[in-house]
Amino acid sequence: MSKPYVFICFDAEDPINPEADDALLRLAQIYHSAGLPACFFMAGEKARVLRERGRKDVLDALRGHEIEYHGNYWFEYPEPALVYGNRDSWDEAVQKAFMYETPGLRDITEITGQFPVATCQHQNNHSPATTHAMCQAGVNVWNGGLGAPLEGLGWILGMFVVGRHSRGVSS
């Protein structure tokens, strides 16, 4: 009998409410105490606000878990990925995806001390151009949804795809 695998995933994105920092700390501590690694979907904005608020306790607690790139912004995008991804030429859309997203990827890596294990854009703010840009930036796994549950695993634009909408577990 094969061993089942479960992904324990949490969005870590709210940069507005300081109470969300405490909830993030507690979740990281609970799963660490239980010996269960979790995956925290970190938005660049959230990482930056944790640093600005001096929440080294939260950042230290996250070190025992995986960090996944959850986009540079929480809700205020400079321009939604589906808009520029559908409107602009491929090269222009990839260039914008790099411009909008790689600063968040760098910030998360610097602030958490971990390069994200995967990417899943917040609020499905993605397009083929963002997927390609993240792959070019060194992120090799897309842990996102494509709308409906994804049956099986696969490769899209050079990234290994694990559909979290059909496999992710959130408490």
N, C-alpha and C positions, 0 to 999 in steps of 0.2 A: 504494500500500500504506500503510495507516495505521500510525502509530507505536504500539507497545505501551507501556503504562504499568505500572510496578511500584511498589508501596508497600513500602518497607523499614521494617519495624516491630519495635520491641523493647519488651517490658514493662519498666518502671522502677518497681518496686514494693516490693522487699524492704527494709524499714527495720531489720531485725534484724542482718544480717551486714555489717560494714564492708567486707568483700571485695567485696560487690556494688557498692559505690560505685566501687571501682577498676575493676571490669569495665565499669561504665557509662561511666566516663571514657575507657577504652581504646576502647570501641565508638564513642563520639562522635568521638574523634581519628582512628580508622581511616577512618570514612566521610567525615569532613571532608577528610583527606589525599587521599582518592580523588575528591573533588569530588562526592560523592553525598550529598544531604540524606536524612536518615532521620527517622522519626517515632518519638518515645519516648512510650509510654503511661505517663504519670506519675500515680502515686497521691499524694493529698495528704499521707499519712503519710510517703512517701519524700521529698517536697520539704521537709517540715518537718525531717526527720532530717538531710538534707544541710546545711540551714542550721545546725542545732544542732551538727553535727560540724565546722562551719567549712569545708565542702568547696566553696569558691569556685572551685577548679580544675574541678570537675565541672560546676558551674552555668555557668561561662564556656564550657566545651567544648560544652554543650548549646545555646548561643545560635545556633549555625549550623544548627540543626536545628529541626524542628517538634515542638511539645509537644501531646499529646492528653490530655484529662482521663480518668483511669482510676479515678475514684472517690475519695472522701475517705479511706477506710480500706483496709487491706490484707486482713485476715481478720476482725478483731473489729468487726463491724458493730453499731451500737446495736440495730438490728432489720433483718432482711433485707427488701429492697425488695419481693420477691414476697409476703412475708407481709403487710406493711401495705398494699401495693398491691391485694391481693385481699380483705383483711378490711375495711379502712376505706372510708368514703365517698370519692368522687373528690376533693372539696375537702380532706378530712383527709389523704389520701395525698399529694397535691401539696404541701400544707403541710409534711408530714414530709420529703418529698424535698428541699424547699428547706432545711429546718432541718438535715438530715444532710449534704447535698451542697454547697450553695453556700459554706460555709466552706472546703472543700477547693479549690473552684474559685478563690476569692479568694486563698488561700495560694499555690497553684501560680502564679497570675498574678503575684503580688507577688514570690515567691522566684525564679522563672525569668525574670521580665521579659517573659513572653509570655502572651497570652491563648490558651488552647488552641484549636487549629484544629478540633477535633472532640471527641466524647465516645464512650467505650466503657467501660461499667462493668466493673470487675474481677469475675472469677468469675461473669459474667452476673448480677450483683446489680442487676438493673433491673426496671422495670415500666413500663407506660404513664405512670404518674405521674412517675417519674424522668425519662423522656424529655421529657415536657411541662415539667417544672421546669427542665431544662437548656436547653430551647429558650427559655423565658421569661427565663432568666439570660443569654441571648445566644449560646449555643452553637448553631450552625446545621446541623451535620453529625453524624449518628450513624454511626460507623464500627464497628459491632458486628455480632454474629451474632444471628440469630433461630432458632438451632438448626441447620437444614439450610443448605447453600450457597444464597445469594441470587442468583438469575439476574437480571441487569439492575440498574438503579438505580431509586430511587423516592422517594416522599415519605410519611412517616408522622408524624402529629401535628405537622405544620409543619416537620419536619426532613428534610433531604436524607439519604438512606440509602445508604451504600456498605457492603455486607456484607464485612467483613474476612475472614470464614471462607472466603470463596470467592475473595478477591482479595488478601489480605495475604500478604506474603512475610516469613518470619522466618528469619534465619540460624540 
